[in-house]
Amino acid sequence: MLAASVYAQQPPVVIADRGGIPLADVINEGDEQKPQLGQSVERASANALSRGLLSDALYPVISRNLRVGPVGTDEARNIPAHLLTQPMFIVGYDRVSANWLQSNVDVLEEKRAVGLVVNVDTAQQMERLLELTDRRLALTPMSGDQLAKAINLKHYPVFIDRSGVVR
């Protein structure tokens, strides 16, 4: 009864009437006429998909508002703990971050922390960071500018969990 009263107020709009042709045929109409991709484009696409976060197309990742250095006491204060569903850490591709990652890989793995790589120029650099951690940590390349602004952070490397920031 509800449907009948709704239709009485606003009749349904017919988008297409193809005289009994199955919907799948209408939706897929013209697929056979789509241009075929060249082999080089297909190979490049397959390579990008198979390399995932190591695809060259994702780089460089640049965070203009974050730089290597000690995190000050005035940075990243009062982060709402309810927003952190999982511990995280922020690094870049630099000597300080590499040393920090190697020194803290066990703790980061134990905490199941997710890593954001906020400054990395190439897929090869990202690969090197993964190798430094023996691929034990989840690392994702991502510009950290919006995050830095939101939590008032200017420096890295840093670890953040529900209890706050480890400087």
Disulfide bonds with the S-S distance in Angstrom:
none
